Amino acid sequence: MRVLVVEDESRMADLLAQGLREEGHAVDVARDGTDGLWMGTENEYDAIVLDVMLPGMDGFDVCRQLRAAGRWAPVIMVTARDAVEDRVRGLAAGADDYLVKPFSFAELAARVRSLVRRPSGSRPAVVEVGDLRLDPATHRVWRGDDEISLSPKELALLELLMRRAGEVVTRTAILEHVWDFAYDGLSNVADQYIAYLRKKVDRPFGRDDIETVRGAGYRLRAPA
């Protein structure tokens, strides 16, 4: 999954980003409300962790404008303000959840997983393509009745391919979604992880569903 953290306090932003990356997510960080709004509008995120007290534009306004722009990634607002009216204001602005500081990272990570897992018209709780099933909340994958063990990055890459089954996914899109803006776009890490996936998801089952589209990228074959 790709997560946006909007937090102006450097230490908190770094801790959140590090923890989410250790969970296997690609993480982008915005240091103020204006950058958070721009990044949240210009990119597709699976979840947004949004501080309320931000310079330039507060979290309420950022969330409200994201929703007005048609961006519906789940938003968790985090703040030191625990008044009921603040929580109500955050939810009214379009937030999906509200977490009061100080909080444990384990709770934040659990809430992110829970929000992403919520069924919606565009994001089913469990992703299925043919006999492949992937549960983002529990980090589990199956081919038919057989469970497959994947690393966090392998799972994130497979989820991206499954959500875009039948479409060509470019190497750039893979790097941006599975890693983050800071990653070297010239790296062959995408090709390496595609090879890892094929060894675990396709070859043991006599399949060749992950296709190379020469000069373009990769595609997970969609069932007929």
N, C-alpha and C positions, 0 to 999 in steps of 0.2 A: 504493500500500500504506500501511497505518497501522502505525506502529512505536512501541513503548513503550521508552523508555530509563530504566532505574532506576540512578541514579548519584548519590552524595552529594557528590562533589567538583564544585563549581560550574563551574569552567573546563572540566573534562573533559565534563560534561554538556552545556554550551553548545556545545562543539566538535562533539560527536557529533550533537547535534540539528541544528546548522547544516549539517553535511556531509550528513546523511540528507535534510534538506529540499532541499538542492541536487540530490540524486539524484531528487527528485520525490516523496518520501514525506511523508505527514502524520506528525508526531512529537509525542507527549506525553512529558513528563518527570516522573518521581517522584524525590524527593530522599532517601527512606529506604525501608526494606523494608516497613514497614506500609502506606505509601501505594502502593508498587509492587504489593503483593498486592491491595489494594482495587481499584486501577485495572485490573490484569490480570484480575481476577475479574468486574468489572462491565462491561467493554468487550471488543469483539472486535478483536484485533490480528492482523496478518499475521506479525509477528515481535516478539520481546522481547530487548533487549540488557540484560543483568542483571549488575551488579557483585556481587562476592562479599562484600566487606567493607562492610557497610551498618550504619548505626545502627538500633537497635530490633530488627531481625530480619535475619539475614544472608541472602545470596543462595541458599544451599543450602535454607534453610527456606522462602523465598519460592517457589522452584521446586517444591519438594516439595508445598507446599500448593496451588499452582496446578494441579498435576497431579491432586491429590486432589479438587479442585473441578471436574474435567473440562475444564480449559482446556488445549488442546493446541497452541497457537501455538508455532512453533519458538523455542527459547530459546538464545541464545549467552551464556555466562557469561564475564565478563572480570575478570581479577584480576592482581595483582602476584605472587601465590603460584604458583610453577611446579612444586611438588613433585608427583610422580606420584600420591601418595595424595589430593591435593586435586583433581586432574583426575578421578580415579576417583570421588571423592565427589560431584563435580558431575554427572557422567554418571549416577551411581546415583540422584541426586535427580530426574532426569528431563530434564536439559539435553541439547540436541542437538549442541552444539559448545562448545569451550572455547578462549578466546584469552587469551594471557598478555601483560600490559603490560610494556614499551611495544610498541605495534603500530601499523602504518600504517593510516590510515583506508581506503585502497584495499583492503587485505586484509579489513577488517571488512565493507565494502560488498559485496565479492565473496562473502564467506561468507553474508551475509544473502540475497543473490540465490540462492545455491546452495541454501540451506535451504528457501526459499519454493518453489523449483522442484521439490523432491523430490516425486515422486508419492505421493499417499495417497488414501484413500477419499473424502475431502472436498475435496481440493485437487489437481486434475490439474496436471501440469507446464505444459501449454499449454491455455489455455481456448478452447473452441470453442462458438459459437452459430450454427447455420446455416453460412453461408460466411464468417463472421467468425472469425479466429483471432488470439489474443494470447499472446505469450510474455513473461511477467513478467521472466524472467531477462535476456533480451537487449533488452527494451524495444522489441519489434517487433510490428507489427500488419499483418494482411492481410485484404483482402476478396477471396475467391477467390484468384486468382494475383497480384493487384495488392497491392504493399506500400504502406501508408499511413504518412506521416510525422506523428507526433503529439508535442506537447510533453509533458513529464513529468506535468503536472497533467491534461491531456487523456487521457493513457494511464491514469492512476490512476482517473479517472472512468469511462472505458470499461470498465476491468477490474471496477469495482464493479457496473456495470450488467450486464455479462456474467455475473458470478458469481451474480447475482440475476435472471437472465432470466425474464421472465414475471411478476415481482413488481413492485409499486409501491415505488420508492425515494424517500423523502421528501427534501425540501431539507435538513432537519436532518441526516439520515443522510449525505447527500452532504458537507455541511460537516464533520461529525465525522470521516468516513473519509478524505476526500481532502485536507482541510486539517487542523485540529486544534482543541483546546479553546479556544485563544487567539483564534480567528477570530471576527469579528463575525457572530453568527447572523442578523442582520437584513440582511446584505449580499445583493445579487442576483447574486453571483459564480457561484452554481450555475447560474442561468438563462443567464448569459453563456457559460459553458463548455459547457452543453448545445448552445447555438447553434453554438459552434465545432465541436463534434463532428459535428453534423448536416451542416455544410458540408464536412467531410472524409470522413465515414464513410457517409453516406446519399445526399446529393444527387448527387455525381458518378456514382453507380451507379444512379440512378433509384429509390432506396429511401426508405422512410419508416418505418424500424424503431424509431427512438427516439420514443416516444409521450409526449405530455403528458397526464397524468391530472389534470383540472381540480380544484383545491382539495386535491390530495394530493401530487403530485410527478411523477416520470417513470418510464417503464417501457421496457425493451428487449423488443420483441416476440420471443417464443420461437417457434421453428419448429414447425409443426403436427406 
